[in-house]
Amino acid sequence: MTFPLPSVPRPATAKPAPHSFLMEQGRWKLEGHWLLNREEILVPIHGRLIVAWNAETWFNLVGKICLPASSETPVPFQEATLQYRGHFDPGHLGGSEHYSFMLQHSYLGKVEGEGRVLPNSIMQRFWILGDRENRTGVDHFCRIDSDHYHWSSSLLNSHTLVSTMEAQLERQR
């Protein structure tokens, strides 16, 4: 014997708003914490990111992440600078958008990676070029609203999580 299921209307799913971080030019303030190595304590960080578009599919992102100068929390550097150059694959525009990037990072060196723009987040993976430890990593930018994102970043050495960072991004108008 079968019982008919009641017909329940499905709620209309609203299409998420387009991303403002990375997908639009803008200035972003960053505040959070960075665990530089597994054995260390969380270090408070702050900084700025600037996203600029040069053409329809090319973007630049430059930024600075500052660490406190404190004898209580010795850090290997006082600031990290980031210089991204990225390109969106025109064949993917409109669906799950795919991009590749090169990054010059003052702490990690030359980095290469790729990312995907999903409805509510941006995910990217990266690998450090010429790194003897073969370190790789993952970044996740989760949209809170059009002016706020949560950034989580992890650096791995093989299967070991060696560094993590999380920060709130706030668009500056």
Secondary structure by P-SEA (a helix, b strand, c coil): cccccccccccccccccccccccccbbbbbbbcccccccccbbbbbbbbbbbbcccccbbbbbbbbbbbcccccccccbbbbbbbbbcccccccccccccccccccccccccccccccccbbbbbbbbccccccccbbbbbbbccccbbbbbbbbbccccccbbbbbbbbbcc
